[in-house]
Every structure is written in C-alpha cells, then in structure tokens.
Amino acid sequence: MKLSYHIPIWKLILLAGLAGGLSEILWIASYSGAGSVNGAIVAQQVTVSVWPSGTESAFSPALGVIIHLALSIALAAIAVPLLSRIAARYSGATIMFGSAMLMLAIVWKVNFFIILPLINPAFVVLMPLGVTLASKLLFGLAMGFVMYNATQEKALSATANRE
C-alpha cells in the first residue's frame, strides 16, 4: 500500500525535522536549567563540530541552534521516507513511534561513538550519555508523532470519503 499525505512530503519533512529538533532544544534547555550544563555552551559545541574555530565567534551559540535545526531537517529527509514505508506496511502508533525512536537511537550511537569522538571529543563528554540518548529519543518521539498524525489524518479523510 502506498501512503499519500494531506500535505506535500517536503512539508512533512520540514515539520518532522523541526518537531524533532525543537524537542531536543527544549530537553537540553530543561537540563541546562537544572544547572548541570550551560545551554549556550552546548549550542556553541554544535557549531564547533561543523566549524572548529567557531568558539571565537560571539554568534557561535546562535549559529549552533541554526546548524542543529538544519541537521534535524536533513535527518528527517532521510527518516520520513523510511517511516512512510513502515507506515504503509504496518499501522499503529506503537510501530510508528517505536520505529522513529529506534532510528534516532541508532543515529545517537553513530554520533556519540563514531563521528563526534573524531570531530569534537569535547561534545561527547559535555553531558552524560543518558541525557544525550534521551534527547535523541525525544526527537524520535516528536518525529513519530508528526508522522503518525499525518497518516491518521489521511486515513480518517479516506474513511470519510468512502462513507
């Protein structure tokens, strides 16, 4: 079964990426509010991961947020088509949320055990791994929510059209 959504796929990717990226920002802001780490330093380290001399710029925290959201949308551009295939085969919130969270857990593992140790080891130790894993799982949950709702609205309108 091929799924079609009530919105264009590029909007679905944008919504899923922003929902995921913003959920991570809110999580890290909450964590930083507890006093464990400065959120601006986290954002700055995102910049440093892409632009190593970025610590010298006063704009590096803001640039880090922009980079984070751009990467979130890029990640959604990969994940949304995969999640669409899963949704076409299997229905249900558990499958959608579980699949999205599993994808993001894999992304977290690759990031924190392969990529970041090579390009920015300081980022790996900035926060406890459990906090960073929770961040990625929240991204998956938010993206799964967007995807599930997109498939449900389409399914509901298709059911209404048949009646």
N, C-alpha and C positions, 0 to 999 in steps of 0.2 A: 504494500500500500504506500502510495506517495502522499506525503503530507503537503498541504499548502496552508499558508498562514493568512490571516486577515490583514497583515501588514507586510510590506516588502522585506525580503531577507536582510537587506543591509540595515534596515531599521531594527530588526530583531537582534542582529549582531551588535549594533550600537547600544541598544537597551540592555542586553545581556552583559556586555562588557562594562558599561557604566555602572550597572547594578552591582556587579561583582567587585569592580574597582572601588566604588564608594563604600561598599560594605567593609572592605579591608581598611580603608581610611578611617571609618568610624570605629572599628575594632582597635586599631593602633592608637587612635586619639583617646579612646577609653583607657587603654592600657597605659598610655603615657600620662593621662590624668591621674592615675593611681600613683604616679611618681617614680615609676620604675625606669623609664627612659624618656628622653625629650623627643617629641614627635617631629620637631624640626630637624633633629639630627637623623632620624630615620629617613625623612624625605631627602635630606642632603646626601645620605649614603646611596639612595636610589640614583641620584644624579651622578655621584662618583662611580657607580657601577657602569655607567654609559660614557661618562666624561671624567676621567681620573683627576684632572686638575680642577674639577668643579667645586672643590672646597674653598677655592679662592674667591668665588663669586658670591656676592650678597644675595643673589637671586637663586642660589642652588636649592634651597628648600622648596620654593615655588616651582622651579623647574622640575624637581623631583616628583612633585604631585602631577604635573603635566605628563612627564615621562611615564609615571605609573599608570595613569589613565589611558595613555596611548597604547601601552603594552597590554592593558586589560582588554581594550577593544581588539587588538591584534590576536590575543589569546581567544577571545570569543569568536573571532573569524575562523579559527581552527575548530573550536569546540562546538559551535552551533550546528554546523553541518553533520558532525558526528552524532550529536544529541538528536538531531532531526531523524537520522537513520534509526536510532534506537527507538524513538517515539513512533516511527512508522511500523516497527515490528512489535513493540510491546507498549501497552498502555498502563497508566497508573503513576501516581505521584511518587511512590517508593522507587520505581525504576528510574524515573527522570532525576529525582534528587540524588539518589544513590549513584547513578552514572556520572552526574555532574561533579559530585563530591569526590568520587574515585578519580576522575580525570585530574582534578585540581590537586589531589593528594600526590599523584604521580608527578605533576608539574612541580610541586613543592620539593619532592625528593630529588628530582633532577636539579632544580635550582640550588638547594641548600647543600647537596652532597657532591655535585659535579661542577656546575657553572660558577656559582658565587665563590667557592674556595679558590678558583683560578683567577677571577677578575676582581673580586673585592672581599677578601677574607674577613675584614673588619665588620662587614654587614652580617656575616654568619653568626658572629658572637655578640652582636648588638642586643639581641633579645633571646630569651630561652626558646629552644626549638619548638616546644609545645605551643608557645604563643604564635610563632610564625606558621605552624601547621594549622592552628585554629583559624588564623587569618585566611589561609587558602581554602579551608573547608567552608568558611563563611562565604567566600567568593563563589564556590561551587553551589552552595545552598541558594544564594541570590540569583545566580545564573539559571539554576534549575527551576526556581520559582518563575522567572520570566518565561522560560521555555515551556514549562507546564501550563502556565496561563495562556500562552499563545496557542498551544494545541487544544486546550479546553474550550477556548472561545470559538475556535474554528469548528470543533466537534459539536458544540452547542448550536452554532448557526446552521451547520449541516443538518442536524436533527430537526431543528425548527423548520427548515426548508422542505424536509420530507413530509412533515405533518400537514 
